[in-house]
Amino acid sequence: MSITIQENGSHFVVIKHIIGLFSNPKLEWESIHREQCSIAKCFATHTLFLAAIPAICGLIGTTQIGWRIGTGVPVKLTMESALPITIFYYFAMLVAIASIGALIKWMGSTYDADRPFARAIVLASYTATPLFLIGIFQLYPILWLNMVLGLPALAYTVYLLYTGLPIMMEVSTEKGFLFSSAVLAVGLVTLVATLAATAILWGYGFEPTFTASL
């Protein structure tokens, strides 16, 4: 079932953008650019729903399915432990989208691309689509499986960034490449910093509670 929204008397099928970003990214980015979507509408019709996929699937996977260490019994998280982690995980993804959008907006003047903040948020949100969708595999919290499936999703996310940024920010291909590379570099640094912060919190006693089931 498709999700539709109405603007200026016309109906837009939101699911079309998701399909288009995989079938014809350049053409779909041009369509997204023409819509001039606001921040509120982008979050309400795209980000809030897609970010829930990895959060909910992760909650189900870690509490109901679990994972095995060798040939041992499945290890799961207690619901009391997993639920606050899931909530934090969900809002962390929303904050990440907003942060990357703010970064794109802030860096725009350097590349003669001082566009509205909403444009940067839409770019960040739709670029993250593959990472949101691949989150469905968190139903099976197996590290090697999620890494094997996650790496192609990450690679396609990078491809969407390089494809969409010149269109959304209205810059040349050459400037778009440099702009995208700068955003990617800062994004990777932010990811490493987030992982480091998680490790520190873990060390201070904020680790999850595990339970083994026979």
C-alpha positions in Angstrom: 0.0 0.0 0.0 1.5 3.3 -1.0 1.6 6.4 1.2 0.2 9.5 -0.4 0.3 13.1 0.6 -1.5 16.1 -0.9 0.1 19.4 -1.8 -1.4 22.2 -4.1 -4.2 19.9 -5.1 -1.8 17.2 -6.5 -1.2 13.7 -5.0 2.4 12.5 -4.6 3.2 8.9 -4.0 6.0 8.8 -1.5 6.8 5.2 -2.1 7.6 6.1 -5.7 10.7 8.0 -4.6 12.0 4.9 -2.7 11.6 2.7 -5.8 13.0 5.4 -8.1 16.2 5.9 -6.0 17.0 2.3 -6.8 15.8 2.1 -10.4 16.8 5.5 -11.7 18.5 7.6 -9.0 19.4 10.6 -11.2 15.8 11.0 -12.5 14.3 10.5 -9.1 16.6 13.1 -7.5 15.4 15.5 -10.1 11.8 14.7 -9.2 12.6 15.1 -5.4 14.3 18.5 -6.2 11.2 19.8 -8.1 8.9 19.0 -5.1 10.6 21.6 -2.8 9.7 19.4 0.2 9.6 21.1 3.6 11.5 19.7 6.7 8.2 18.8 8.4 6.8 17.0 5.4 10.0 15.2 4.7 10.2 13.8 8.2 6.5 13.1 8.4 6.3 11.2 5.2 9.7 9.6 4.9 12.2 9.8 7.8 10.0 8.9 10.7 8.6 5.8 9.1 11.8 4.5 7.6 14.0 5.1 10.7 11.5 2.9 12.6 12.4 -0.1 10.4 15.9 -0.8 11.9 14.7 0.2 15.4 11.7 -2.1 15.5 13.4 -5.0 13.8 16.4 -4.7 16.1 14.1 -4.8 19.1 12.4 -7.9 17.8 15.6 -9.6 16.8 17.5 -9.1 20.0 14.6 -9.9 22.4 12.7 -12.7 20.5 15.2 -14.4 18.2 18.6 -13.6 19.7 22.0 -14.9 18.5 24.3 -17.8 19.2 27.9 -17.8 20.3 29.3 -21.0 18.7 26.9 -23.9 19.4 25.5 -22.4 22.6 21.9 -21.5 23.4 20.5 -18.3 21.9 21.4 -15.1 23.8 18.8 -12.5 24.0 18.2 -9.1 25.6 15.6 -8.6 28.2 12.7 -6.3 27.0 13.4 -4.0 29.9 16.9 -3.5 28.6 16.2 -3.5 24.9 13.3 -1.0 24.9 15.3 2.1 26.1 18.1 1.1 23.7 15.6 0.9 20.9 14.1 4.4 21.7 17.6 5.9 21.9 18.6 4.2 18.6 15.5 5.6 16.9 16.0 9.1 18.0 19.8 8.9 17.4 19.0 8.2 13.7 16.7 11.2 13.5 19.3 13.4 15.1 21.9 12.0 12.7 19.8 13.0 9.7 19.2 16.5 11.1 23.0 16.8 11.9 24.1 15.7 8.4 21.5 18.1 6.9 22.9 20.9 9.1 26.4 20.0 7.9 25.4 20.1 4.3 23.8 23.5 4.8 26.8 24.8 6.7 29.3 23.6 4.0 27.1 24.9 1.2 28.6 28.4 1.1 32.1 26.9 0.6 30.9 25.4 -2.7 28.6 28.2 -3.8 25.6 26.2 -2.8 23.9 28.2 -0.1 20.5 26.5 -0.4 17.6 26.3 2.1 18.1 24.1 5.1 15.1 22.1 4.0 16.9 21.1 0.8 19.8 19.8 2.8 17.6 17.8 5.2 15.7 16.2 2.3 19.1 15.2 0.7 20.3 13.7 3.9 17.0 11.8 4.5 16.6 10.3 1.1 20.3 9.4 0.9 20.0 7.3 4.0 17.1 5.2 2.5 19.3 2.1 1.8 20.5 2.0 5.4 17.0 2.4 6.7 15.7 -0.4 4.5 18.5 -2.8 5.2 17.6 -2.5 8.8 14.9 -5.2 8.3 17.7 -7.8 8.5 18.2 -6.8 12.1 15.4 -9.2 12.8 18.3 -11.7 12.7 21.0 -10.1 14.8 23.9 -12.1 13.3 27.0 -10.0 13.0 28.4 -11.5 9.8 25.1 -11.5 8.1 24.4 -7.9 8.9 27.9 -6.9 7.8 27.6 -8.8 4.5 24.3 -7.1 3.7 25.2 -3.8 5.2 28.3 -3.1 3.2 26.5 -3.0 -0.2 23.8 -0.8 1.4 26.4 1.6 2.7 28.1 1.6 -0.7 24.8 2.5 -2.4 24.1 5.2 0.2 27.5 6.8 -0.8 26.5 6.5 -4.5 23.2 8.3 -3.7 25.0 11.0 -2.0 27.4 11.6 -5.0 24.5 11.4 -7.4 22.0 13.5 -5.5 24.1 16.3 -4.0 24.8 18.1 -7.3 21.1 18.0 -8.2 19.7 19.0 -4.9 22.3 21.7 -4.1 22.4 22.9 -7.7 26.2 22.7 -8.3 28.4 21.4 -11.1 29.4 17.7 -11.1 33.0 18.7 -10.2 31.9 20.8 -7.2 29.4 18.1 -6.3 32.1 15.5 -6.1 34.3 17.6 -3.8 31.2 18.6 -1.7 30.1 15.0 -1.4 33.6 13.9 -0.4 33.8 16.5 2.3 30.3 15.4 3.7 31.3 11.8 3.6 34.6 12.4 5.4 32.9 14.3 8.2 30.2 11.7 8.4 32.7 8.9 8.9 34.4 10.9 11.6 31.0 11.4 13.3 30.4 7.6 13.0 33.7 6.8 14.7 33.0 9.3 17.5 29.6 7.8 18.0 31.0 4.3 18.3 33.7 5.6 20.8 31.0 7.3 22.9 29.0 4.0 22.9 32.0 2.1 24.1 32.6 4.7 26.9 29.0 4.4 28.0 29.2 0.7 28.0 32.3 0.8 30.3 30.4 3.1 32.7 27.7 0.5 33.3 25.1 1.3 30.6 25.5 -2.1 29.0 22.4 -4.1 28.1 21.1 -7.0 30.2 21.4 -10.4 28.5 19.4 -13.5 29.1 19.9 -17.0 27.7 17.0 -19.2 26.8 17.0 -23.0 26.5 
